[in-house]
Amino acid sequence: MLSRLRNMFRVADLRNKILFTILIIAIYRIGAHLPVPYVDFSAVKDLQRNAEQNGGVVGLLDLFAGGAITNVAIFFLGIMPYITASIIMQLLGVVIPKLEQWRQEGQVGQKKITQWTRYLTIALAIVQSTGFAFALHNGNSTLFSGFQGQDLIPDWSFGTASLIILTWTAGTALVMWLAELITQRGIGNGMSILIFASVVSRLPAQGGAVWAEGSRAQFFTVILIGLAMIVGIVFVESGQRRIPVQFAKRVVGRRMYGGQSTYIPLKVNQSGVIPVIFASSILAFPALIASAMGNSATGIQDWINSNLVEGHGFFYITFYTLLIIFFSYFYTAIAFNPQQQADIIRKQGGFIPGIRPGPPTERYLAKVLNRITLPGSLFLAVIAITPLLVFALWDISQFPFGGTSLLITVGVALETMKQIDSQLMMRNYEGFLS
């Protein structure tokens, strides 16, 4: 293992990418601890203690923000507006022909989609910043469970609120830029890496919360469950269905080409951890909308409190499961197009043994993809909700997002290690996963 760690830093290009990624993560973590002006720091301490004990929507959002919300930091919103904007753009791509046309234009079209995603991110950041500013001033219980009536921004005025909203929006734009820098010049997907850093930074505190609230037997049982889940995640993430493809022989001049066989690897979990992140974002969004509506939406706030804020309710778990399954199919349909793949195989003179080229190949690939996506999506749902059920059974409320944390941590770590492995194998070094 030590020799493989050394291999990572022997290649100058790979070493620079890793160090650059670490530098960006360090900047992101600093921004998650620098508070905005005009906040009451004694009330911030109360908010931190309250979030550890009662959670609320802020507990889920703080998971992705790495503690920036309870610190009322300049990176308060973190990467969440960017995730929500990406979800909206992908959903709109199904119903708006122009977006579908851009998607088919390759790199040029992708740049246009990325630019509009940035615009939408800024718009969402302004809306969410406004809602959070009023929630912190009024002590909104929809977002901050058990924090009713406390004022974190006592010197409230139009100028103060505008400055805080502007700071949070600028922080979101900076986080979005940092994520894109990691994708372009670092290792791994920038958005996933920043979420990974945020989740990992919260794991020690969450583990300590279980130790403090539960018994020692419960703590070690949680550790064993976590280890079993990690093994299951690695096993399923590595699982794939290999579709054999045979290429016909053809003669060009005096040489014969083709005749070789290969395969198309279809992963059991084609979408990775994206469905869990998307589902968590969707569940948190209604509370933000209700908070922005203020006291005029008391009935809506009460319904959200009882059904979407408490992570142990039947409605919450059922809706969470359905969202994970939906986004698994949705993201898989975007990532792998059976029609396009069948067309590529046909143009290259290939065929799947026993399946005719063209539409029959497309239907076969779609059938196989649907069959393997179902167990993959159910696995993601089981991993995400198992800790919720266990902690509800034991009445432990301080560690409510263990499944989400593990999925993100292990999934992103595996994808990043695969990228590092591919870089090492290109230069004839032995990788971590080889």
LUMDREN-82511 format. One line per 8 residues: number of its first residue (from 1); their letters; for each residue x, y, z of C-alpha. Coordinates in steps of 0.2 Angstrom, whole numbers, plus 5000, padded with zeros to 4 digits. Example, Ala and Ser with C-alpha at 12.3 -4.5 7.8 and 13.67 -1.06 7.14 Angstrom:
BEGIN
1> as> 5062:4978:5039  5068:4995:5036
END
This chain:
BEGIN
1> mlsrlrnm> 5000:5000:5000  5014:5012:5004  5023:5009:4988  5006:5013:4979  5005:5029:4988  5022:5033:4983  5017:5029:4965  5004:5043:4966
9> frvadlrn> 5017:5056:4969  5030:5050:4957  5021:5056:4941  5022:5075:4941  5006:5078:4932  4996:5066:4944  5005:5074:4959  5000:5091:4953
17> kilftili> 4982:5086:4951  4981:5079:4968  4989:5093:4977  4978:5106:4967  4963:5096:4973  4969:5096:4991  4972:5115:4990  4954:5118:4984
25> iaiyriga> 4947:5107:4997  4957:5117:5010  4950:5134:5003  4932:5127:5004  4934:5121:5022  4941:5138:5027  4926:5146:5019  4914:5135:5029
33> hlpvpyvd> 4921:5142:5045  4922:5160:5041  4905:5168:5048  4896:5182:5039  4895:5199:5048  4880:5205:5059  4876:5188:5067  4875:5185:5085
41> fsavkdlq> 4889:5173:5089  4881:5167:5106  4865:5163:5096  4876:5153:5083  4883:5142:5097  4865:5139:5103  4861:5134:5085  4875:5122:5084
49> rnaeqngg> 4870:5113:5100  4852:5113:5094  4856:5106:5077  4866:5092:5085  4851:5088:5097  4836:5091:5086  4842:5091:5068  4828:5097:5057
57> vvglldlf> 4831:5101:5039  4846:5111:5044  4854:5094:5049  4853:5087:5031  4858:5103:5023  4873:5105:5035  4878:5087:5030  4882:5093:5013
65> aggaitnv> 4888:5110:5018  4901:5103:5030  4895:5113:5045  4894:5129:5036  4876:5132:5040  4878:5130:5059  4893:5141:5058  4883:5154:5048
73> aifflgim> 4898:5155:5036  4901:5163:5019  4899:5146:5011  4882:5144:5020  4873:5136:5006  4888:5126:5000  4885:5116:4984  4866:5113:4986
81> pyitasii> 4860:5127:4974  4871:5120:4961  4865:5102:4964  4847:5109:4963  4850:5118:4947  4858:5103:4939  4842:5093:4944  4831:5106:4936
89> mqllgvvi> 4841:5107:4920  4841:5088:4918  4822:5087:4921  4819:5101:4909  4830:5093:4896  4816:5079:4894  4802:5092:4890  4812:5106:4882
97> pkleqwrq> 4818:5102:4864  4831:5116:4864  4840:5108:4879  4839:5091:4870  4846:5099:4855  4861:5106:4865  4864:5089:4873  4866:5081:4856
105> egqvgqkk> 4878:5095:4850  4892:5088:4860  4905:5099:4869  4898:5115:4862  4880:5111:4868  4886:5105:4885  4895:5122:4887  4878:5131:4884
113> itqwtryl> 4869:5119:4897  4883:5122:4909  4881:5141:4907  4862:5141:4910  4865:5129:4925  4876:5143:4932  4863:5156:4930  4850:5145:4938
121> tialaivq> 4862:5142:4952  4864:5160:4956  4845:5163:4955  4842:5149:4967  4855:5155:4979  4847:5172:4980  4830:5164:4984  4837:5152:4997
129> stgfafal> 4848:5165:5004  4833:5176:5007  4823:5162:5015  4837:5158:5026  4840:5176:5031  4822:5178:5037  4823:5161:5045  4838:5165:5055
137> hngnstlf> 4830:5182:5060  4813:5175:5065  4819:5159:5072  4809:5148:5060  4805:5131:5067  4803:5123:5050  4821:5124:5046  4828:5124:5063
145> sgfqgqdl> 4818:5112:5074  4817:5118:5092  4824:5135:5088  4808:5145:5088  4809:5164:5091  4828:5166:5093  4836:5180:5083  4853:5177:5075
153> ipdwsfgt> 4853:5193:5066  4848:5206:5079  4854:5221:5070  4841:5218:5056  4839:5231:5042  4837:5231:5023  4856:5235:5021  4861:5221:5034
161> asliiltw> 4849:5208:5025  4855:5213:5008  4874:5211:5013  4871:5194:5020  4861:5188:5005  4874:5195:4994  4888:5187:5003  4880:5170:5003
169> tagtalvm> 4876:5171:4985  4894:5176:4981  4900:5161:4992  4889:5150:4981  4896:5156:4965  4914:5154:4972  4910:5136:4978  4903:5132:4960
177> wlaelitq> 4919:5139:4953  4930:5129:4965  4920:5113:4960  4923:5116:4941  4941:5119:4945  4943:5102:4953  4934:5094:4938  4945:5103:4925
185> rgigngms> 4962:5103:4934  4961:5091:4948  4956:5073:4952  4938:5067:4952  4921:5076:4949  4922:5093:4958  4904:5093:4965  4906:5076:4972
193> ilifasvv> 4923:5079:4979  4917:5095:4989  4902:5085:4995  4914:5071:5000  4925:5083:5010  4910:5090:5019  4903:5073:5024  4919:5067:5030
201> srlpaqgg> 4922:5082:5040  4906:5078:5050  4908:5060:5053  4919:5061:5069  4906:5073:5077  4892:5061:5071  4901:5046:5078  4904:5055:5095
209> avwaegsr> 4885:5060:5095  4880:5041:5094  4893:5037:5108  4886:5051:5119  4867:5047:5116  4867:5028:5115  4874:5014:5125  4891:5007:5121
217> aqfftvil> 4883:4991:5114  4873:5002:5102  4889:5012:5097  4898:4996:5092  4883:4989:5084  4882:5004:5073  4900:5002:5068  4897:4984:5063
225> iglamivg> 4882:4989:5053  4893:5003:5045  4907:4991:5040  4894:4978:5033  4886:4993:5023  4904:4998:5016  4907:4980:5010  4890:4980:5002
233> ivfvesgq> 4893:4997:4994  4910:4991:4987  4903:4975:4980  4888:4983:4971  4898:4997:4965  4910:4985:4957  4896:4974:4950  4893:4975:4931
241> rripvqfa> 4884:4965:4917  4895:4962:4902  4886:4962:4886  4897:4953:4873  4899:4962:4856  4907:4953:4840  4914:4962:4826  4912:4955:4808
249> krvvgrrm> 4928:4952:4798  4931:4963:4783  4945:4963:4770  4953:4980:4765  4966:4978:4751  4976:4963:4756  4973:4964:4775  4959:4957:4785
257> yggqstyi> 4951:4968:4799  4939:4964:4813  4934:4948:4819  4938:4952:4837  4926:4952:4852  4923:4964:4866  4910:4968:4879  4900:4983:4885
265> plkvnqsg> 4901:4984:4904  4884:4990:4911  4886:4994:4930  4873:4987:4942  4873:5005:4950  4875:5015:4934  4870:5032:4943  4882:5030:4958
273> vipvifas> 4878:5041:4973  4869:5055:4962  4851:5048:4966  4854:5049:4985  4861:5067:4983  4846:5072:4972  4833:5064:4983  4840:5073:4998
281> silafpal> 4840:5089:4989  4822:5087:4984  4817:5083:5002  4825:5099:5009  4818:5111:4996  4800:5112:5002  4806:5117:5019  4815:5132:5011
289> iasamgns> 4800:5137:5001  4789:5136:5016  4801:5147:5026  4802:5160:5012  4783:5161:5013  4783:5166:5031  4769:5165:5044  4756:5166:5030
297> atgiqdwi> 4759:5147:5027  4757:5140:5044  4747:5125:5038  4760:5121:5025  4774:5123:5038  4765:5111:5050  4763:5098:5037  4781:5099:5031
305> nsnlvegh> 4787:5098:5049  4777:5082:5052  4781:5073:5036  4797:5080:5028  4808:5087:5042  4808:5072:5054  4818:5059:5046  4810:5044:5055
313> gffyitfy> 4792:5045:5049  4784:5033:5037  4780:5046:5024  4797:5053:5024  4805:5035:5022  4793:5030:5009  4795:5046:4999  4814:5045:5001
321> tlliiffs> 4814:5028:4994  4803:5032:4979  4814:5047:4975  4830:5037:4975  4822:5024:4963  4815:5037:4952  4832:5046:4951  4841:5030:4948
329> yfytaiaf> 4831:5026:4932  4831:5045:4927  4850:5047:4928  4854:5030:4920  4843:5035:4906  4853:5051:4904  4870:5043:4906  4867:5028:4894
337> npqqqadi> 4857:5029:4878  4852:5012:4871  4848:5019:4854  4864:5029:4852  4874:5014:4858  4865:5002:4846  4869:5014:4832  4887:5015:4836
345> irkqggfi> 4888:4996:4836  4880:4995:4820  4891:5008:4811  4907:4999:4817  4901:4983:4810  4898:4974:4827  4883:4964:4834  4878:4956:4850
353> pgirpgpp> 4878:4937:4847  4860:4931:4844  4853:4949:4842  4850:4957:4826  4858:4975:4823  4847:4990:4824  4831:4991:4834  4832:4974:4841
361> terylakv> 4849:4978:4848  4842:4994:4856  4827:4985:4864  4839:4971:4871  4851:4984:4879  4836:4994:4886  4829:4978:4893  4845:4973:4901
369> lnritlpg> 4848:4991:4908  4830:4991:4916  4833:4974:4924  4850:4978:4932  4844:4996:4937  4830:4990:4948  4841:4980:4960  4854:4994:4960
377> slflavia> 4841:5007:4964  4834:4996:4978  4851:4993:4985  4854:5012:4986  4837:5014:4995  4841:5000:5007  4858:5008:5012  4850:5025:5014
385> itpllvfa> 4835:5021:5025  4843:5007:5035  4851:5019:5048  4835:5029:5049  4826:5013:5054  4839:5008:5066  4841:5025:5074  4822:5026:5075
393> lwdisqfp> 4821:5009:5084  4834:5015:5097  4827:5032:5098  4844:5040:5093  4841:5057:5084  4859:5064:5083  4865:5053:5069  4851:5053:5056
401> fggtslli> 4860:5052:5040  4872:5038:5041  4867:5029:5025  4868:5045:5015  4885:5049:5022  4892:5031:5019  4885:5031:5001  4893:5047:4997
409> tvgvalet> 4909:5044:5005  4912:5026:4998  4905:5030:4981  4915:5046:4978  4931:5037:4985  4929:5023:4973  4926:5034:4958  4941:5045:4963
417> mkqidsql> 4953:5030:4966  4947:5023:4948  4953:5039:4940  4970:5038:4950  4972:5020:4945  4969:5024:4926  4982:5037:4927  4994:5025:4936
425> mmrnyegf> 4991:5011:4923  4994:5023:4909  5012:5025:4915  5015:5007:4919  5012:5009:4938  5002:4997:4949  4986:5005:4955  4976:5003:4971
433> ls> 4962:4993:4964  4972:4982:4953
END
